[in-house]
Amino acid sequence: MRRIISTAIALGAALAAAGCGSNEEAEPAATEQADAADAVDPNNPFAAAEKKMNDEMMAAVGTDVGDSWVRKMIVHHQGAIDMSRIGLQQNVSDHVRQMAQESIDKQSAEVEALRKLVKEGSPNPQSGQPFQAAMTEMQQEMMAASGADISETFMRKMLAHHEGGVALSDAALASGVTGAVREQVNKTRAGQQEEAEMTRAMLNGEPMPSATRASAAEPAAPAPAATSRPAPARSTPSPRPTQTPTPEPAAEADEHAGHNMSGQ
């Protein structure tokens, strides 16, 4: 009996040791997989920022449709800021570098305006439904967008991002948002549409419009003054002598003056 008990104890200890060993081996493997998932893809340094934006947009829900749009657009714009900052760290062209910096400036200003419209209250999960299709399509197009180099990749991703902003705004307008939120929706939509058109033009090889305007605004260098001989001094004409008018001779008195001719 004692032998049976001893054997059982030894077998249990062996199984426990084996279990611990497998767990210890599994934990590093899981950690390595997580690290690999979080690693930056050298061919797509924007992937982590894109995923973060999508996850937070899906989770952003407000008290009503208008509030949900506000909260989702805050995350949307923050995503553009994050991607632009990553773009500035890459070997991008000068025009794309300027585009990224302007995107940071514009989106930061609009985020501040959007924050003022956030409502207090309990979130309504149904209020985020009108935006699901637009968010899904935007995420798919952004993740699939790539170019011949990092500059083109950034522009194509930002084009999908801006088009997504237009689609989200259209969904808000179709849902009948009103008041200050509707005004902001229209303003945001116009801005996103303008950014999309600018990015599309840059992909077609056109320079960044703001750079073109800046060049046109620079004053042209003054032309060098032509070397010419000084004009000869004009001589002041001498004043003409004042002529005293010669008095006209008095008319000779008519010899018949004073005579009565009626008597002749």
C-alpha positions in Angstrom: 0.0 0.0 0.0 2.8 2.3 0.9 4.5 1.6 -2.4 1.3 2.5 -4.3 1.0 5.7 -2.4 4.6 6.6 -3.0 4.2 5.8 -6.7 1.2 8.0 -7.0 2.9 10.9 -5.3 5.9 10.6 -7.5 3.7 10.4 -10.6 1.7 13.5 -9.5 4.9 15.5 -8.9 6.2 14.5 -12.4 3.0 15.6 -14.0 3.0 18.9 -12.1 6.6 19.5 -13.1 5.7 18.8 -16.7 2.8 21.2 -16.5 4.9 24.0 -15.2 7.4 23.5 -17.8 4.8 23.7 -20.6 3.4 26.9 -19.1 6.8 28.4 -18.8 7.4 27.6 -22.5 4.0 28.9 -23.6 4.4 32.3 -21.8 7.5 33.4 -23.7 5.9 32.2 -27.0 2.8 34.3 -26.3 5.0 37.3 -25.4 7.0 36.9 -28.6 3.8 36.8 -30.7 2.5 39.9 -29.0 5.8 41.7 -29.5 5.7 40.7 -33.2 2.2 42.0 -33.5 3.2 45.4 -32.0 6.4 45.6 -34.0 6.5 48.4 -36.6 6.3 47.1 -40.2 9.1 48.8 -42.1 7.0 48.8 -45.2 4.1 50.4 -43.3 5.1 52.5 -40.4 1.6 53.9 -40.1 -0.1 50.5 -39.3 -0.1 50.9 -35.5 -1.6 54.4 -35.8 -4.2 53.2 -38.2 -5.3 50.4 -36.0 -5.4 52.6 -32.9 -7.5 55.1 -34.7 -10.0 52.5 -36.0 -10.3 50.8 -32.5 -10.9 54.1 -30.8 -13.4 55.4 -33.4 -15.4 52.2 -33.1 -15.5 52.6 -29.3 -16.4 56.3 -29.4 -20.1 56.7 -28.7 -22.1 59.7 -27.5 -25.4 60.6 -26.1 -27.0 61.0 -29.6 -25.9 60.8 -33.2 -24.5 64.3 -33.2 -22.5 63.6 -30.1 -21.2 60.3 -31.5 -20.1 62.1 -34.7 -18.2 64.7 -32.6 -16.4 62.0 -30.6 -15.6 59.9 -33.6 -14.2 62.9 -35.5 -12.0 63.8 -32.6 -10.4 60.4 -32.9 -10.4 60.6 -36.7 -8.5 63.9 -36.6 -6.1 62.6 -33.9 -5.3 59.7 -36.2 -4.3 62.1 -38.9 -2.1 64.0 -36.5 -0.4 60.7 -35.4 0.1 59.6 -39.0 1.5 63.0 -40.0 4.0 62.9 -37.1 5.1 59.5 -38.2 5.4 60.8 -41.8 7.7 63.6 -40.6 10.1 61.0 -39.2 10.3 59.3 -42.6 12.4 60.2 -45.7 9.5 62.0 -47.5 9.6 64.7 -50.1 9.6 68.3 -49.2 6.0 68.8 -50.4 4.8 65.8 -48.4 6.7 67.1 -45.4 4.9 70.4 -45.7 1.6 68.6 -46.2 2.1 66.5 -43.0 3.0 69.6 -41.0 -0.1 71.5 -42.3 -2.2 68.5 -41.5 -1.0 68.6 -37.9 -1.8 72.3 -37.6 -5.2 72.1 -39.2 -6.4 68.9 -37.4 -5.2 70.1 -34.0 -7.2 73.3 -34.4 -10.3 71.4 -35.4 -9.9 68.9 -32.5 -10.1 71.9 -30.1 -13.3 73.1 -31.8 -14.8 69.7 -31.6 -14.0 69.2 -27.9 -16.2 72.2 -27.2 -19.2 70.3 -28.7 -18.9 67.1 -26.6 -22.0 66.5 -24.5 -22.2 65.2 -21.0 -24.5 62.2 -20.3 -24.8 58.5 -20.7 -23.7 57.1 -24.0 -26.4 55.6 -26.3 -24.9 52.6 -28.2 -27.4 53.0 -31.0 -26.2 56.5 -31.8 -23.0 55.1 -33.4 -24.7 52.8 -35.8 -25.0 55.3 -38.7 -21.2 55.5 -38.9 -20.3 51.8 -38.9 -20.2 51.4 -42.7 -18.2 54.5 -43.3 -15.6 53.6 -40.6 -15.2 50.1 -41.9 -14.7 51.2 -45.5 -12.2 53.9 -44.5 -10.2 51.4 -42.4 -10.1 48.9 -45.2 -9.0 51.4 -47.8 -6.4 53.0 -45.5 -4.8 49.6 -44.6 -4.7 48.6 -48.3 -3.3 51.9 -49.6 0.4 51.8 -50.6 2.6 53.5 -53.0 6.0 53.3 -54.8 7.7 55.0 -51.9 6.9 56.3 -48.4 5.8 59.7 -49.7 3.2 58.1 -52.0 2.1 55.6 -49.4 1.5 58.5 -46.9 -0.5 60.5 -49.5 -2.7 57.5 -50.5 -3.5 56.7 -46.9 -4.3 60.3 -46.1 -6.6 60.4 -49.2 -8.6 57.4 -47.9 -8.6 59.1 -44.5 -10.0 62.4 -45.8 -12.6 60.6 -48.0 -13.6 58.7 -44.8 -14.1 62.0 -43.0 -16.4 63.2 -45.8 -18.4 59.9 -45.6 -18.7 60.2 -41.8 -20.0 63.8 -42.2 -22.5 62.7 -44.9 -23.8 60.1 -42.5 -24.3 62.7 -39.8 -26.1 65.0 -42.2 -28.3 62.2 -43.4 -29.2 61.4 -39.8 -30.5 64.9 -39.3 -28.1 66.5 -36.8 -29.0 70.1 -36.0 -27.7 73.3 -34.4 -24.0 73.9 -33.7 -23.1 70.3 -34.5 -24.6 70.5 -38.0 -22.6 73.7 -38.6 -19.5 71.9 -37.6 -20.3 68.9 -39.7 -20.6 71.1 -42.8 -17.4 72.9 -42.0 -15.6 69.7 -41.4 -16.9 68.1 -44.5 -15.8 71.0 -46.6 -12.3 70.9 -45.1 -12.0 67.1 -45.6 -13.2 67.5 -49.2 -10.6 70.2 -49.8 -7.8 68.1 -48.3 -8.9 65.1 -50.4 -8.8 67.1 -53.6 -5.4 68.5 -52.7 -4.0 65.1 -52.0 -5.4 63.7 -55.2 -3.8 66.5 -57.2 -0.4 65.9 -55.5 -0.7 62.2 -56.4 -1.1 63.4 -60.0 2.2 65.2 -59.8 0.9 68.7 -59.0 2.7 70.8 -56.3 1.1 71.4 -53.0 -1.3 74.4 -53.6 -0.1 76.3 -50.5 3.4 76.1 -51.8 2.3 77.5 -55.1 0.5 80.3 -53.4 3.5 81.0 -51.3 5.7 81.3 -54.3 3.2 83.6 -56.0 3.0 85.8 -52.9 6.7 86.4 -52.8 7.5 89.8 -54.2 9.6 89.7 -57.3 13.2 91.1 -56.9 13.3 94.7 -58.2 14.9 95.0 -61.6 18.3 96.8 -61.5 18.0 100.4 -62.4 19.0 101.2 -65.9 22.2 103.2 -66.2 21.5 106.3 -68.2 23.1 109.6 -68.7 21.7 112.3 -66.6 19.3 114.5 -68.6 20.8 117.9 -69.4 19.7 120.6 -67.2 17.0 122.7 -68.8 18.0 126.3 -69.2 15.6 128.8 -67.8 14.6 131.1 -70.6 15.4 134.8 -70.0 12.3 136.8 -69.4 11.3 138.8 -72.4 11.6 142.6 -72.0 8.3 144.3 -71.3 7.3 146.4 -74.2 5.4 149.6 -73.6 2.6 149.7 -76.0 2.9 152.6 -78.5 -0.1 154.9 -78.2 -2.2 155.0 -81.3 -2.4 158.5 -82.9 -5.6 160.3 -82.1 -7.9 160.3 -85.0 -7.8 163.6 -87.0 -10.8 165.8 -86.3 -13.3 165.8 -89.1 -13.0 169.2 -90.7 -16.7 169.1 -91.1 -17.3 168.3 -87.5 -19.5 170.9 -85.9 -20.7 172.4 -89.2 -24.3 172.1 -90.1 -24.3 170.4 -93.5 -27.9 170.8 -94.0 -27.4 174.4 -95.3 -25.2 173.2 -98.2 
